[in-house]
Amino acid sequence: MAIARRSLFATLATPCAAAAAGSPTLEVGGAVAPPSPRRLDLAALDAIASERLITRTPWTQGPQHFSGMPIRRLLAALHAKGSVLHCIGLNDYAVVMPIDDLVASHGFLATRQDDAPIPVRLRGPFWIVFPWSQRPELDTAEHRHRAVWQLQRIDIG
């Protein structure tokens, strides 16, 4: 266990070491433990947590099988201290959302769909989704607006 923690810390503590050539990365900056910003690839994100979420989305047909982690796990691993997330997609789509609301609605950072990395053409490489099937009350314009796909950066403020 101690070795796994050291390995995770070493991965998270190196801002660009996790960014392998050609591998998709998520940049996380702002109010996180130093260093900031950090570039996290799939291996670094998997080292934090790997959970599953099966849910329908407003943009796809049938139940979707996602892997990734609850946003709260990512924030805890990075020792985030802010109150809002500013999420930015590859197309510069940007949303600011309160962390408390995102955690309460079980926001999920999807890193894979059907056990494979999510291609950009299918809303990847990273996508914030919600458990819409399990919590139908989340099927609102606000939560659809917060479901940032092609996520490339999160700034915590």
C-alpha positions in Angstrom: 0.0 0.0 0.0 2.8 2.4 0.9 4.4 1.8 -2.5 1.2 2.5 -4.3 0.8 5.8 -2.5 4.3 6.8 -3.3 3.8 5.9 -6.9 0.5 7.9 -7.0 2.1 10.9 -5.3 5.1 10.8 -7.7 2.7 10.8 -10.7 0.6 13.6 -9.3 3.5 15.7 -8.1 5.1 15.9 -11.5 3.2 18.5 -13.6 4.1 17.2 -17.1 5.7 13.7 -16.5 2.3 12.1 -16.8 1.8 13.6 -20.3 3.1 10.8 -22.5 3.5 11.6 -26.2 0.1 11.2 -28.0 -1.7 10.2 -24.8 -4.7 12.4 -23.9 -4.2 14.5 -20.9 -6.4 16.5 -18.5 -4.8 19.7 -17.2 -5.9 20.6 -13.7 -4.9 23.9 -12.2 -5.8 26.5 -9.7 -6.4 25.8 -6.0 -4.8 22.4 -5.8 -1.7 21.2 -3.8 1.5 22.2 -5.6 2.5 21.9 -8.4 -0.2 23.6 -10.4 -1.1 23.0 -13.1 -0.9 19.3 -13.5 -1.3 17.3 -16.7 -2.8 13.9 -15.9 -2.9 11.1 -18.5 -5.1 8.0 -18.3 -2.6 6.1 -16.2 -2.4 9.0 -13.7 -6.2 9.2 -13.5 -6.5 5.4 -13.2 -4.1 5.6 -10.3 -6.5 7.9 -8.4 -9.6 5.8 -8.9 -11.3 3.6 -11.4 -15.0 3.1 -11.0 -17.9 2.3 -13.3 -21.1 4.2 -14.1 -23.9 2.8 -16.3 -26.3 5.5 -17.3 -28.3 6.9 -20.2 -27.3 10.3 -21.5 -29.3 12.8 -23.4 -27.0 12.5 -26.4 -26.6 8.7 -26.8 -28.8 5.7 -27.4 -29.4 3.2 -24.6 -27.4 2.7 -21.4 -23.7 3.8 -21.7 -20.9 2.0 -19.8 -18.4 4.6 -18.5 -15.3 4.1 -16.4 -13.6 6.9 -14.5 -14.2 8.4 -11.2 -16.5 10.6 -9.2 -15.3 14.2 -9.4 -15.0 14.2 -5.5 -12.3 11.5 -5.8 -10.3 13.6 -8.2 -10.6 16.7 -6.0 -9.6 14.8 -2.9 -6.6 13.3 -4.6 -5.4 16.8 -5.7 -6.2 18.4 -2.3 -8.4 20.9 -4.0 -9.4 23.9 -1.8 -11.7 25.9 -4.1 -15.5 26.3 -4.3 -16.0 26.3 -8.1 -14.7 24.4 -11.1 -14.1 26.2 -14.4 -14.3 23.4 -17.0 -13.1 23.9 -20.5 -13.5 21.7 -23.6 -11.4 21.3 -26.7 -13.8 23.7 -28.6 -13.4 26.3 -25.8 -16.9 25.5 -24.4 -16.6 26.6 -20.8 -18.8 26.1 -17.7 -18.3 27.3 -14.1 -20.0 25.1 -11.6 -20.1 25.1 -7.8 -18.1 22.1 -6.4 -20.7 21.4 -3.7 -23.5 21.1 -6.4 -21.3 18.9 -8.6 -20.4 16.5 -5.7 -24.0 16.4 -4.5 -25.2 15.4 -7.9 -22.5 12.7 -8.2 -20.7 14.3 -11.1 -18.5 11.7 -12.8 -15.3 12.1 -14.8 -15.6 9.6 -17.6 -12.2 8.5 -19.0 -13.4 5.4 -20.9 -16.6 4.2 -22.6 -17.2 0.5 -23.1 -13.7 -0.1 -21.6 -11.9 1.9 -24.2 -10.6 5.5 -24.2 -13.2 7.9 -25.5 -12.3 9.2 -28.9 -12.6 13.0 -29.5 -15.3 12.4 -32.2 -17.4 10.6 -29.5 -17.1 13.3 -26.8 -13.7 12.3 -25.4 -11.1 12.1 -24.3 -12.8 13.1 -21.0 -16.4 13.8 -20.3 -18.3 14.9 -17.2 -21.5 12.9 -16.9 -24.1 12.4 -14.3 -26.0 9.3 -13.1 -29.2 10.3 -15.1 -30.6 6.8 -15.0 -30.3 6.4 -11.3 -31.3 10.0 -10.5 -33.9 11.2 -13.1 -34.2 14.5 -11.2 -30.8 15.4 -12.7 -32.1 15.4 -16.2 -32.3 19.2 -16.2 -31.0 21.9 -18.6 -28.5 22.9 -15.9 -27.0 19.4 -15.6 -26.9 18.9 -19.4 -25.1 22.3 -19.5 -22.6 21.0 -17.0 -21.9 17.7 -18.9 -18.7 19.0 -20.5 -17.4 16.7 -23.2 -14.0 16.9 -24.9 -12.8 18.2 -21.5 -9.2 19.4 -21.6 -8.8 21.6 -18.5 -10.3 22.1 -15.1 -9.4 25.2 -13.1 -10.3 25.1 -9.4 -11.1 28.4 -7.8 
